[in-house]
Amino acid sequence: MLVAIFIILALQLTGEALQKYFNLTIPGPVIGNEYVIFGLRHIKLKIDRNFNAPNPVQY
């Protein structure tokens, strides 16, 4: 039970941080999972772009 409370709290805080980062304004406590998924997709896209970028170093 205590672990579930901490997981919900972590999702809520992560959602609020992503809300401030992306400047989105959706009120209420519903912001947890949607922003976490949105943020992870955004981070994954950035990582994929960096790994798939052509290598500027010529050997």
C-alpha positions in Angstrom: 0.0 0.0 0.0 2.8 2.4 0.9 4.6 1.6 -2.4 1.5 2.4 -4.3 1.2 5.7 -2.6 4.8 6.6 -3.5 4.3 5.5 -7.1 1.3 7.7 -7.4 3.1 10.6 -5.8 6.1 10.1 -8.2 3.8 10.0 -11.2 2.0 13.2 -10.0 5.3 15.1 -9.4 6.7 13.9 -12.7 3.5 15.0 -14.5 3.7 18.4 -12.9 7.3 18.9 -13.8 6.6 17.9 -17.4 3.6 20.2 -17.4 5.8 23.1 -16.4 8.5 22.0 -18.9 6.2 21.8 -21.9 4.1 24.8 -20.7 0.8 22.9 -20.8 -2.1 24.0 -18.7 -4.5 21.2 -17.9 -5.8 21.6 -14.4 -6.5 18.9 -11.8 -4.9 15.7 -10.7 -5.4 14.0 -14.0 -2.0 15.1 -15.4 0.1 12.2 -14.2 0.2 9.4 -16.7 -0.5 11.4 -19.9 2.4 13.8 -19.3 4.7 10.9 -18.2 4.0 9.1 -21.5 4.2 12.3 -23.5 7.5 13.2 -21.9 9.0 9.7 -22.4 8.0 9.8 -26.1 9.7 13.2 -26.4 12.9 12.1 -24.7 12.9 8.9 -26.9 12.6 11.0 -30.0 15.5 13.1 -29.0 17.6 10.1 -28.2 16.7 8.4 -31.5 17.6 11.6 -33.4 21.0 11.8 -31.7 21.8 8.1 -32.4 20.6 8.2 -36.0 22.5 11.4 -36.8 25.3 11.1 -39.3 28.7 11.0 -37.7 30.6 14.2 -38.4 34.0 12.6 -37.5 35.8 11.2 -40.5 38.5 8.5 -39.7 
